[in-house]
């Protein structure tokens, strides 16, 4: 992606956070996740200072295991000063896209957090790996399986860790839902239904194919897709899909409005899901078994996770209404521990590659290949 083009487009407002405004306070003495306090916190450097990076930085302020020790932005003069004041970051640790590679010379930076548009993930992951820095990359991992493999190879070659930010994998409520689905409480899993729908305004970078790589599937549909794969514990074997753009005009000039897809697992389990940038709709997953079911709605927002269901042992329900960036704190803690203890993340680059392969298969099945 051309950096100048992105610098112009990044002036548009990114997706609004559902989290309340929050200023980092004094460094936390104990992580709210319950994670052991590391002997030395990991220094994170956000790349791209949009909404998602702002949330991640606030998460770092909530745990003693993470610190924000650097900043990378195409608008550093405008965006960096606020974060420099909040996190005590010197001018020498603020970079732009051109001098990004100089992070190699900054020992305070252990890892980067890539919150850039999708088409920039590969380049800035590879450059970070070449600079000897670990990488926590937002999803989708990239815009093609070829790019995903390039990122995995670069991190492996330079002996740095690569984690993809699948935040629900680290949420204890979601882990409990997965356990209920897999431990026999609802019998044998027979099928899934899911979806994530939400309008995007004209001008947002996610509606620009050059930046996003595709439509709502890569941004919203990836949530139910990944959740279903994660809970099923197997990879889809066959796909069927349709894409449609009902709303005409410049808003959907380069990406489709909606996609609906079905897939089948080798075990015979069926799944159906969808996503849209033109529909107002829910974010949900249903898990159906031979002896019960679980319904999760809302499922994929930063706060407000709720589930209900019926199991062999009676009804179940639960919620996580914790305010603040708690899922991001779990991510920051987990990757920090992986770095300090030399362990593999629960969501490594291979997990991002598996999703990308599935999304490519969905687009092919719809007759609209993206790679």
Secondary structure, DSSP 8 states (H G I E B T S, - for coil): --HHHHHHHTTS-----SS------S--SS-TT-----SS-EEEEEES-SHHHHHHHHHHTT-TTEEEEEEE-TTHHHHHHHHHHHHT--GGGEE-SSSGGGGGG-TT--EEEE-S-GGGHHHHHHHHHHTT-EEEE-SS--SSHHHHHHHHHHHHHTT--EEE--GGGG-HHHHHHHHHHHTTTTSSEEEEEEEEE----TT-GGG-HHHHSSSHIIIIIHHHHHHHHHHHTS-EEEEEEEEE--S-SGGGSSS-SEEEEEEEETTS-EEEEEEESS----EEEEEEESS-EEEEES-SSSS-EEEEEEETTEEEEEEE---SSHHHHHHHHHHHHHHHHT---TTBHHHHHHHHHHHHHHHHHTT----
